[in-house]
Amino acid sequence: MSLMKNIAHIAMCIFLAALPPVFIALPQGVSARDLSQDEALRLREQGNIISLEKLLALVAERHPQSSLLEVELEEDDDIYIYEVELATRDGVVRELEIDAHTGKILKDEEDD
């Protein structure tokens, strides 16, 4: 998938993630919340989170020739985290959690 298609896909995922959920079921004690498109833009403009271009570069470096499936920006215990789901060139679906402020990869595992 080309970089422009990836960016367009991410923009659509962020838009869809910003829509109000019909039902949210979180396990007790989980405090993560999805951020709206407006919140994400404000955080980016303030320099509090890395850009989508930087995020895509990190993902492409870690998993070359992968296909982006979904990106969400969440806040969990005052930490902003990008959750990225992708399919590797071998067809394996992986889930990554990336610190949205530093770009550090916090988790990279096969999705169930």
RAPE-V627608 format. One record per residue. N is the residue number from 1. RES is the residue in one small letter. D_LAST is the distance of its C-alpha to the last C-alpha in Angstrom with 1 decimal. Layout:
((N;RES;D_LAST) (N;RES;D_LAST))
//
This chain:
((1;m;23.3) (2;s;26.3) (3;l;26.5) (4;m;28.3) (5;k;25.7) (6;n;23.0) (7;i;25.2) (8;a;25.9) (9;h;22.2) (10;i;21.6) (11;a;24.7) (12;m;23.5) (13;c;20.2) (14;i;22.3) (15;f;24.7) (16;l;22.2) (17;a;20.7) (18;a;24.3) (19;l;25.0) (20;p;25.5) (21;p;22.6) (22;v;23.7) (23;f;21.8) (24;i;19.9) (25;a;18.4) (26;l;17.7) (27;p;17.6) (28;q;21.1) (29;g;21.9) (30;v;19.4) (31;s;21.8) (32;a;19.8) (33;r;21.2) (34;d;20.8) (35;l;23.9) (36;s;26.2) (37;q;27.4) (38;d;30.7) (39;e;29.4) (40;a;27.4) (41;l;30.6) (42;r;32.8) (43;l;30.7) (44;r;30.7) (45;e;34.5) (46;q;35.1) (47;g;33.3) (48;n;30.7) (49;i;27.6) (50;i;27.3) (51;s;27.7) (52;l;25.2) (53;e;27.0) (54;k;26.5) (55;l;22.8) (56;l;22.5) (57;a;24.6) (58;l;22.4) (59;v;19.3) (60;a;21.4) (61;e;22.8) (62;r;19.6) (63;h;18.0) (64;p;21.1) (65;q;21.0) (66;s;17.5) (67;s;17.2) (68;l;16.5) (69;l;14.4) (70;e;14.9) (71;v;16.7) (72;e;17.5) (73;l;20.1) (74;e;20.0) (75;e;22.5) (76;d;21.4) (77;d;24.4) (78;d;26.6) (79;i;24.3) (80;y;23.2) (81;i;19.7) (82;y;18.3) (83;e;14.6) (84;v;13.9) (85;e;11.3) (86;l;12.5) (87;a;12.5) (88;t;14.4) (89;r;17.5) (90;d;15.8) (91;g;13.3) (92;v;10.2) (93;v;8.2) (94;r;8.6) (95;e;9.1) (96;l;12.5) (97;e;14.8) (98;i;18.4) (99;d;21.5) (100;a;23.2) (101;h;26.6) (102;t;26.6) (103;g;23.9) (104;k;22.5) (105;i;18.9) (106;l;17.6) (107;k;14.0) (108;d;12.4) (109;e;9.1) (110;e;6.5) (111;d;3.8) (112;d;0.0))
//
